[in-house]
Amino acid sequence: MAFEQRGQLRGLKVVEFAHVVAGPLAGSLLADQGADVVHVEPPGTGDAARAMGPTRDGVPLWFKVAGRNKRSVTLDLHDPDGRRVAHRLVAWADVVIVTLRASRLRAWELDWEAVHRLNPRAVLLQISGFGATSSLADAPGFGKVGEARSGVVHLTGFADGPPVHTGFSHGDAVTGLMGAYAVLAALHRRSDDPGFDGEWIDLALFEPLFRLVEWQVIAHDQLGVTPGRSGNQLAVAPAAVINTYRSRDGDWITVTSATLRSVLNVVRLLGLPEDEFATTAHQLAGRERLDEELRAWVAGRGTEECLRAFAQAEVVASRIFSAADIAADPVYAERGDIVTIDDPDLGPVRMQAALPHFRREPGQVWRTGPALGQDNDLVYREWLGLTGEDVEDLEKRGVI
């Protein structure tokens, strides 16, 4: 299908030998901003993500988002001719994304040495459970194990309860985001450095979340402490008020502070003596009292009454949103954060917009996840220049 891309990354060519979440999300973020992303899948079965998650009338929903804005091609990498085509894709691309085990990458010549030989200016994003340089380089890895190793799960939950994983593929998703960021950093250097000789981004699934908890290592190193779980408060909090509170209506409201002044706004709202909370030290010492008072204050009022009072007092708060709340929220609508796309199986479907918003040259969502192998002809014939006879022969033998 002829299509003119929009967005910051028009003209960028990406090939993914990556399935399920982390690698494909990195590619998806690039595709949302206009990159031409080719998602390589095995013939017949395709990416395992195609069968994951909830369904409507037998049609899986998750891949409609996970595969959006990409080109799907089928290719049997177990076949030598399939690997030769894969190498042509590597030579064609600016960016190669892989999530296969290290030994499989070497066997199929999709590791750094092979990619660099095939395409010296390519950027390789390699995502694995434990990183390519560790003693566990060939071990399987999933996002939840990455979350567990990062320190994040140890910090999540209540002090008297078990550690808790977040309710989505947190480790995979953040790895995809950091992977996309890393790709763009390498491409910036490529654009400015005439001697650019390719780049190998080696990213383990535990590293992005580990990086984001900025204080855990230095606190352990310098203070000898191991921060633990503190519920909806924070082990290391910017200010004295951070928690969730239940209103008389049964809704949960989060209230947060990050400055001396923001805590004083809560103090005034509750009618407590300001002089007893005048300094940061006083506020931290009175943290439990503030929490108890605020919990009782919210519990005695309806949700809308609480939110109005918080707004008037300049206390930062929000009802905790469900997906239904998000779909009906005016701010999400004003921001254009949810878009409607026509899908050949489901009709109109709603999903997240291409984010973040670029106001001068925005990205877009132009298709939902494609059918398996939908773009074989476009990619193999037009983009790679394979002859019609070559493509037909590969089809007959089940290589594509």
Secondary structure, DSSP 8 states (H G I E B T S, - for coil): ------STTTT-EEEEE--SSHHHHHHHHHHHTT-EEEEEE-TTT--GGGG-S-EETTEESHHHHHTTT-EEEE--TTSHHHHHHHHHHHHH-SEEEE-S-HHHHHHTT-SHHHHHHH-TT-EEEEEESS-TTSTTTTS---HHHHHHHHTHHHHSS-TTS-----SS-HHHHHHHHHHHHHHHHHHHHHHH-TT---EEEEEETTHHHHHHSTTHHHHHHHH-------TTS-SS-SSS-EEEEE-TTS-EEEEE--SHHHHHHHHHHHT--GGGGSSHHHHHHTHHHHHHHHHHHHHTS-HHHHHHHHHHTT-EEEE---HHHHHH-HHHHHHT-EEEEEETTTEEEEEE-SSS--SSS-------S--TTTTHIIIIIIIS---HHHHHHHHHTT--
